[in-house]
Amino acid sequence: MGATAQPRQNVIWCMTCPSPEPSQALPNWPHCGHRAAPATDRVGCPGIPVSGQTVCLAHLNPPDRASYLAALSPGADVDYRGTPFTGGLLSELLTALTDSTTGRPCLGEALFEEAKFSNDAVFDGVRFGGGAWFKGAEIEGDAQFNGVEFGGEALFEGACVGGRASFEQATFGGGAWFVRTDVAATAVFGGVKFSAEASFIGARFRGGAWFGGAEFCGDTWFRGTEFHGNASFLKVTFERVATVGPLVSTGTLDLSEAVFGAAVTIEAAANAVHCRRTRWVSTAALRLRHATVDLSDAVLEYPVSIAARSRLFTADGEVVAEPGLGSPRVRVLSLRGVDAAHLVLTDIDLTDCRFAGTIHLDQLRLEGLYTLAGVPHGLCRHGVRPVRWTPRRTLAEEHHWRAARSADSAGWSPPLEAEEVLEPAALAPVYRQLRKSFEDAKHEPGAADFYYGEMEMRRHADDIPWAERSLLTAYWALSGYGLRASRALTWLLVTMTVTVLVMMLWGLPAHDPRPTSLGAFTGHHRIATATVAPDPANPNGPYHERLSGERFDKSLRLVINSVVFRSSGQNLTTVGTYSEIASRIIEPILLGLALLAIRNRVKR
């Protein structure tokens, strides 16, 4: 059998399912035609007559039914297509087919196609030796197949369950076909073993589904499957699954502790995707929409890529609807415990991602339009405007630490209630590894923000000596760790302005000294001369007279020479001489820091 069974014909639908086909269509098998009084349709009962009778099992008179059931033996082939069952009738049938040695009802080839169960359909513990056909079956209550052994193919295509469907600990020896199955409440497949193919194409689980501990040994399809709630695959083993999805879950797609034994592509639109301790023993590609992804402690033995898909998924040429889902962006919540050497993230929002504890974080690859947390924008709080932070990309863990260190930390995101707040000493290595990842990818400008964050954490770390932290504080204040050219240029302009004022007010002498030559006759009519330059006279006039254009021009030229570490050759007072020395040391350093910051932002 292929991925889908043959098209449905003459299906009778229950009230919880869409009814695209008329309820009075003739079945494609002989039917008993029994009609209720007064007759409400022209078809009557669609149930197939039992052997040797003209009516179905449900409409046999009590003596004939008792004789028929008494003649049945465990393992017999049965055909109850279109037959209406009550809970009592089904119980009588299974009792007649119970093996006295095992205590289990045993059926051979069982045809329940388009059968109608007016109450719960309880098949717990039944063994189907041949195929079990429930195509188009209608179950108004719960469908209970717990512990059932399906020796051959099990076909539930188009089946409609008005309540809960439970297949816990069931085993499918042949193919399991749940194509377009509709379950109104929760579907439970906990501990189920699918030994061959399993198809859930187009199935709809209106109350979510639980596959905890199930084993998928053959090819499996979830193309176009809808989970109106959570879809849990906790501890599930996928041995040969090549594609999971595209599927839709309005709740959480939980793949925690699942094992994927072959290369797989997972396509899903879900509110959340949990991959905690999930193990991929081959390559994997996750194409997601809307999801918040948790990869804590996931085991990646081969390359795994996670990408946000911008367009809607399609299945069999039709667009997969996404009811109840919001923005299509994909966020990663945690990478703790993950070996990032095999991880590629594309177009992912990392605003709330926890990076601390990631292994080989320096080998993480970020591609496309990824987003990290920013810094507060200086919004007012309680009427006070806080410090306006320089824009940069930060880690969520830094937000948590800054939000927790003071009561008034406007703009910084606080941690979750149970979230551990890491100290700067633990965050500095995280920034360092991310910086190395970008540097190794030849993305120096992108690495700059992580270098800034690393230096910030070192500046605040308790294990750094006081002297080193003081030096880092000065480095931060003067140039933003060599990354803020505007800050260094501002300090340079301030320093130059101060130096010019000092020179005009106290550094330049009142007037240029005039050298005097003195001579004296010595023996044999020789003249000895000496030139004496007087000390520069300190200016002593009113301050406003010292702020003249001539003194400004001299001071400005002196300062410009100092910026490029040149001596002006200008006569200066004692104050001016020491001011020029300080200027020739400080101002070239500030200029160098500004040039370094520009270089770090444009470096390849």
Residue, then its C-alpha position, 0 to 999 in steps of 0.5 A: m500500500g502506498a502513502t495513502a489508501q484508495p479514495r473514500q466512497n459513501v462515508i457516513w459522517c458524525m456530527t463532529c466531522p465535516s460532511p462533504e458527502p451525502s448521508q444517503a449514498l448507497p454503500n458499495w456492498p450488500h446492505c440489510g436496509h433495515r429502517a427505523a420507524p418512521a423511515t427517514d431515509r431511502v437507504g436504511c441500515p447500511g450494515i452488511p448482512v451476516s452470513g446466511q442472513t438478510v440483515c446485519l448483526a445489529h438487526l438480527n433477532p435475539p435467537d439468531r444473534a445468539s446462534y451466530l455469536a455461538a458459532l464464532s471462534p477466536g481468530a475468525d475473519v469477520d465483516y461488519r461493514g456499515t454495521p451500527f454497534t452499541g456498546g453492548l453489542l460490541s462487547e457481546l461480539l468480542t466475548a464470543l471471539t475471546d481465546s480461553t487460553t489467553g483471555r484476549p479477543c482474537l480476530g482474523e481479517a476484520l472489516f469495520e469499514e464505515a461501521k457506526f459506534s453509537n457509544d464508546a468503541v472498546f477494543d482494549g487487548v484485542r488481537f487482529g491476526g489479519g488486517a483491521w479495516f476501520k476506514g470511514a468508521e464513525i465513533e460517537g464516544d471514545a475509541q479505545f484500542n489500548g494494548v491491541e495487537f494489529g498483526g496486519e495492516a490497520l486502516f483508519e482512513g477517514a475515521c471519525v472519533g467524537g471523543r478520545a482516541s487511545f492506542e496506548q501500548a498497541t503494536f502495529g505489525g503492518g502499516a498503520w494508516f490514519v489518513r484524514t482521521d478526525v479525533a475530537a478530543t485527545a489522541v493517545f499513542g503512548g508506547v505504541k510500536f509502528s513496525a512498518e509504515a505509519s501515515f497521519i497525512g491530513a489527520r486532525f487531532r482537535g485535542g492534541a496528541w500524545f506519542g510518548g515512548a512510541e517507536f516508528c520503525g518504518d517510513t512515517w508521514f505527518r504531511g498536513t497533520e493538524f494538532h489543535g493543542n500539544a503534539s508530544f513526541l517525548k522519548v519517541t524513536f524515529e528509526r527511518v523517518a526522512t520527513v516530519g511534517p509539514l504539520v501544525s500545532t497550536g500548542t507545543l511540538d515536544l520532541s524532548e528526548a526523542v531519537f532520530g536515527a536517520a537524516v530528517t527534515i522537520e517542518a512545523a508551524a507551532n507556538a513552541v518546539h521543545c528539543r530538550r535532550t533530543r538526539w540526532v544521530s544524523t544530519a537534520a534540518l528544522r524549518l519552522r514558523h511561529a515557534t519558540v525553540d528550546l534546545s537545552d542539552a540536545v545532542l547533535e552528532y552531525p550538522v543540524s540547521i534551524a531556519a525560520r521559514s517566511r512562507l506558508f508550508t504546502a502539502d500535496g500542492e495545498v497551503v497548510a492553514e495555521p489557525g491560532l498562530g501569530s507572528p511567523r518569527v522563530r525564537v531560540l530560547s536556550l542553547r545550554g548544553v548543546d555542542a554548537a560545533h554542528l549547529v547553524l541558525t538562520d533568520i533566528d531571533l536570539t533576543d531571549c536565548r540563553f547561551a551560557g553553558t553551550i559547548h564549542l560556542d565559538q563554532l556556532r554559525l549564525e546566518g541570515l537576519y538574526t536578532l540579539a537583545g539590545v540595550p535600553h533606549g533611555l525611557c523615563r521611569h518614575g519621572v527620572r531619565p536614566v542613563r542612555w546606553t550606547p546601542r549594542r547587541t547583548l546577551a539575555e543573561e546580561h539583561h538578567w544580571r543588570a535587572a537583578r542588581s538594582a531595584d531601578s533598572a529600567g529597560w533591562s529584561p528581568p529573568l524568569e522566576a526560576e531562572e538563575v542569574l549569572e555573575p559577570a565572571a561567568l558571562a565574560p567567557v560567553y561573550r569571548q566565545l561569540r566574539k571568536s565565532f564572528e572573528d573566525a567567520k571574518h566578520e570583525p564588525g559583528a564581533a565588536d559588540f561581543y568584545y564590548g560585552e566581554m570587557e563590560m563583564r570583566r570591568h564588573a567581575d569580582d575576580i578581577p583586581w581593583a587596579e585592572r578594573s580601574l584601568l578598564t573603567a578608564y578605557w571604557a570612559l575614554s573610548g568605549y574599549g576602543l570601539r566608540a570613536s565618538r567618545a574618543l573624539t569628544w574627549l579629544l575636542v574637550t582636551m584640545t579646548v581646555t589646552v587652548l584656554v590654558m595656553m591663552l590664559w596662562g601658557l603664552p607669555a605676556h610678550d615674546p622674549r627679546p634676546t640681548s647680546l652682551g660683549a666685552f674687550t679682552g686682551h689683544h683687542r678681542i671681543a667676547t659676546a654672549t646672547v641672553a634670553p630672558d625668561p618668558a614673562n607670565p601674563n598679568g593683564p585682565y583675563h579678557e585681554r588675554l583671550s585675543g585673536e593673536r593668542f588664540d591663533k598661537s594656542l591653536r597651532l600649538v595644540i594641533n602640533s601636540v595632537v600629532f606629537r610635534s613640538s610647536g617651538q613656541n616660547l611658553t611660561t612654566v604652566g604652558t610648558y607642562s601643559e604642552i607636555a601633557s597635551r603631547i601625551i594625552e591628545p595623540i592617545l585619544l586620536g589613536l583610540a578614535l582611529l582604532a574605533i573606526r578601524n574596528r567598525v570597518k575591518r574585514 
